[in-house]
């Protein structure tokens, strides 16, 4: 779904509580937010949908942040910072 004039955000977070807090804060600023909790879903969402911004914790043990970035780049999506 497109959201003209708004930044669409993908939050990569395996903690339900942290994902809810992050989503609430971003949505209060009128940004549509999707949350991806597991590795496969993260890659699928990042490749299939047109996100303006992605957020992931570097030190999360199960995050797989760097692997997600590698796969997204391999699929031809721009990832500026990983």
Order of alpha helices (4+ residues) and beta strands (2+ residues): beta-alpha-beta-alpha-beta-alpha
